[in-house]
Amino acid sequence: MFTGIIEAICKAKSVSGQSGSPGRLSVDLGQLAEDCKISDSIAINGVCLTVGSLEGSVARFDLSAETLTKSNLGKLKPGSQVNVEQAISATGRFGGHFVQGHVDGTATIRLVRRHGHFADIEFAAPAELLKEMVVKGSVAVDGISLTISAMSEDSFSVAVIPETLDRTTLGKAGIGDCVNVETDIIVKVISKQLANILPRQRPLTMERLKELGF
């Protein structure tokens, strides 16, 4: 389990594999490697991976075909920067939201508006992701815990504070960049339960949820 509070920006050393087949990823964890061991769970760009081997500060991870299909890890190149978060400990402070590291899909940066040290970022996203989002709800973008500020039929937006821009890869985000998206587990569970309860003739939509008082 993770919180979406990024601990460090690290660099990919090597990556192999592509959508539809397994691969491997190696990342230089820097000082984070001092508190890391084989079999630990670490979120790389929001994807929960298991440390398969560790040589100095470089950790190697096996990537399943599903991981490469659902995420942007297959697009990484040597030198690519990635967001890194270690799994939260039972005594750790929970500062973000419940992030499982199970990426639901990817989105593409459509617009970046800078306001001094702040930024508004809009992401084009498929319908299957958007249906599991709500304005003011939580979303993990490349592992970063963010709050949804606005939505449209084919996009969602977030307002990013200076601290987040400084400490994550969003600080260098550009239009067209592909990002990993994990929607809020609470919204997923509620949506599924309501879909099972409500009459099948009326699909679960945002309008229907509002009618029901949500």
N, C-alpha and C positions, 0 to 999 in steps of 0.2 A: 504494500500500500504506500502511496506517495501523497504529497500535499500540493504539488504544483509550484512550490517555492524553490527555484533553481539555485543550486549550490555553486556551480561553476560553469563557465564556458570552456569546453575542451576541444581538442582537434582530433579528427579522424586520421588514422595512420594508413589504413588500407580497408578496402571493401570489395567483396566479390558476391556474385549471384545477381539474379534479376527476377522480375515478377514471374511466378510459376515454378521456380526452382529454388532450393535452399542456397545459403551462402554464409559468409563470415564477415565480421566487422572487428577491427581493432581500433581502440581509442586510447590516447594518452591522457590518463586521468590526473596527471600532475600530483598535487598534494593529497587529493582524495584517495589515491591508491594506498596511502599509509593506513587507512582505516577500512581496507578492502581485502577480501579473501575469495578464493574459488568457491563458487556456488552462490555468492551474494547476488541479490536482485538490485539492478541499477536501471534507472530510466534514462534512456538516450533519446533526446527529442520527444520525450513523452512515451516511448515504447519500453515496456518492462522487459529487460534482457537479463540473462544469467551469465555471470562471469565463468567462462570455460577454462581460461588459463590466465596467468598473470606473470609478466616478465618485467621487473622493475616497476615503472609506473604505467606500462601499457597493458590494458586488459583486452582479451579477445572474447568475442561473443559469437555463438552460432545463431544464424538467422533462418527461420523457417520460411517456406514458400508463402505461407499466409501472412507473415510479417512483412515480407517484401511486397506483397500484393496490396496490403492495406495501408502501408506507410511510405514515407519518403526516404527511408534509409538506403534503398537501392540507388538513389540519385546522388548519394554522397560521393565525394572524391577525396583523395589524400589531401589533407590541409583544410577540409571543410570544418567549420565550427559547429559544435553541437551543444545543446543544453543538457546538463547532467544533474541528476538528483539521486541520492542514495535512498533506499527504503527507510521509512520513518521508524524509529525505535518506539517501544511501548512508553518510554518516559519522555519522548520528544514533544516539543511544542507544535501544536497543529495550527499552522498559520494560513493555509490556503483553503482547499476543499478536498473531498474524497476523490483522489485520482488513482485509478487502478493500473494504469499503464497498458490498458487494452484499447489500442487506437481503433476508432470506428471507421475512419476514412481520412481523406485529405481534402484540403481546400486550397484556393489560390488567392494570393493577395491582389486585390483589384485596385485599391486606392490607399495612399498614405498621406494624411494631412498633418503637417507639423505646426504646432502652436508653441513656439519657444522650445522649452525642454519637454513638452508633452506631445502626444501624437494620437490621432484617431486613425484606426486601420480598419478597412473594409475587406472582407473575404468572400469571394464567390464560392458557394458550397452547394452540393447536390441536395435534392429534396429529402433524401433519407436521413441526412444529418440535421437539416433545419427542423424537421418535424419533432426532434428530440431537444429543441432549444426553446427558451423563453427569455424575453427581455428582463434584465436584472438577474437572470440565472447565471450559473457558473459554466465555464467551458475551459478545457485545457488545449492550448495551441502550442504545438511543439513542446509539450510538457509544462507550459506556463499557465498557472491558475489566473484566469481573467474573468471579468464580468461583462456579459453581453449588454451593450448600450443601445443597440437598435437592430432591427431585422427588416428584410424585405422578402419578396417571393423567392429570390435566388441568392441572398447574401445575409451575412451578419456582420456587425461592427463592434469594436471594442475601443475603449479609451485607455491609453497606456500612460502610466506615470513615469517620471524621469528615472526613478530607482529601477523599474522594470526594464526600461530602455538601456540603462547602463549595464545591467547584470545579466541580460539575456541576448539571444541572437536577434530579437526584434529591433534592437538598436540599429541594426544594419539591414533591416528588411527592405525589400524592393518589390515593385509591382511585378507580378508574374511568378514570384516565389511560391513553391509548393510547401505547405505546412501540414503536419499531422493534427488531427482533431479527435478529441475524446469528449463526448457529451456527458452531462452530469448523470451519474448512476441513479440519483433520486428521481430525476425526470423520467429516465428509462423505465424504472420499476412502476411508477405511478401510471405512465402511459400504457404499459402493457396490461396492468390490472384493470384499468378503466376500459381498455379495448375488449377485455374478456367479459366485463360486466355489462357494457352497453349493448343495445340491440345491434345486430350485424348490419341492419339496413342503413344505419347512420354511422358513417366512419368517424373516427375520432379526429377532430380538427381543433384549431385554436378557437374558432367561433363556438364550437360545441362545448369546449371546456369553459368558456366564459359564460355560456348559458347555464352550466351546472354550478357556477359560482367559484370557479378556480381562477 
